[in-house]
Amino acid sequence: MISWILGLLVFTIGILNLILIHPVPGIIGLLLSLLFFPPVNERLMKRFGFVIPFAVKVVLALVIFWFTLGISDLGDVIDGWPVKKGVQIRIRYTQALPLQQHQY
């Protein structure tokens, strides 16, 4: 069950990267999301005789989330979304936004 959830989250990140940022990180995210789904594990076992351990999947998911939300342009796009209470706003960026300097 957790593998499905992690797979769907990574798949969603791939779709968002594909639509909002650039096709390359989007396609990489979509391909990496396949590693989390149980049917792909069954194919790996039948074809190559091994599966990816669950702990490795969790670490991979954490690295993907950290990279996507902390380093990549998708995190900057999400930070730049205007938020108003009770109002849903749809924004589509056609190019990556410049990095913003934060003062702490």
C-alpha positions in Angstrom: 0.0 0.0 0.0 2.8 2.4 0.9 4.6 1.6 -2.3 1.5 2.7 -4.3 1.3 5.9 -2.4 5.0 6.7 -2.9 4.6 5.8 -6.6 1.6 8.1 -7.0 3.4 11.0 -5.3 6.5 10.6 -7.4 4.3 10.2 -10.5 2.5 13.5 -9.6 5.8 15.2 -9.2 6.8 13.9 -12.7 3.6 15.2 -14.2 4.0 18.7 -12.5 7.6 18.9 -13.8 6.4 17.9 -17.2 3.7 20.5 -17.4 5.2 23.4 -15.4 9.0 23.1 -15.8 10.6 21.1 -18.5 10.0 17.7 -20.2 13.4 16.2 -19.1 12.8 16.2 -15.3 9.2 15.3 -15.9 10.1 12.2 -17.9 12.7 11.2 -15.4 10.2 11.5 -12.6 7.7 9.5 -14.4 10.2 6.7 -15.1 11.4 6.7 -11.5 7.8 6.5 -10.3 7.5 3.1 -12.0 10.0 1.6 -9.6 7.6 2.0 -6.7 4.6 0.1 -8.2 4.2 -3.5 -7.2 3.5 -4.8 -10.7 6.9 -3.4 -11.8 8.5 -5.3 -8.9 6.9 -8.5 -10.1 8.3 -7.9 -13.6 11.7 -7.2 -12.2 11.6 -10.4 -10.3 10.5 -12.5 -13.3 12.9 -10.9 -15.7 16.0 -10.2 -13.7 15.6 -12.2 -10.5 15.7 -9.3 -8.0 13.4 -6.6 -6.6 14.3 -3.2 -5.1 14.1 -3.4 -1.3 11.5 -1.2 0.4 14.0 0.7 2.4 15.8 1.7 -0.8 12.5 2.9 -2.3 11.8 5.1 0.8 15.3 6.6 0.6 14.8 7.2 -3.2 11.4 8.8 -2.6 12.9 11.1 0.1 15.7 12.1 -2.2 13.2 12.8 -5.0 11.0 14.9 -2.7 14.0 16.8 -1.3 15.4 17.5 -4.8 12.0 18.5 -6.2 10.8 20.8 -3.5 14.2 22.1 -2.2 16.5 22.4 -5.2 14.6 22.2 -8.5 12.5 24.9 -10.2 9.3 23.2 -9.3 9.8 24.2 -5.6 10.3 27.8 -6.7 7.2 27.7 -8.8 5.2 26.3 -5.8 6.7 29.0 -3.5 5.6 31.7 -6.0 1.9 30.6 -6.2 -0.4 33.2 -4.8 -2.6 31.9 -2.1 -6.0 33.4 -1.2 -8.4 31.9 1.2 -11.3 30.2 -0.5 -10.1 31.0 -4.0 -8.5 28.5 -6.3 -6.0 30.0 -8.7 -4.6 28.2 -11.7 -1.2 29.3 -13.1 0.8 27.9 -15.9 4.4 28.8 -16.3 6.0 28.3 -19.7 9.5 28.8 -18.5 11.5 28.3 -15.3 11.3 31.2 -12.9 14.6 32.9 -11.7 15.7 31.9 -8.3 14.6 34.3 -5.6 16.9 35.3 -2.7 15.3 34.7 0.7 16.3 36.8 3.7 16.1 34.9 7.0 
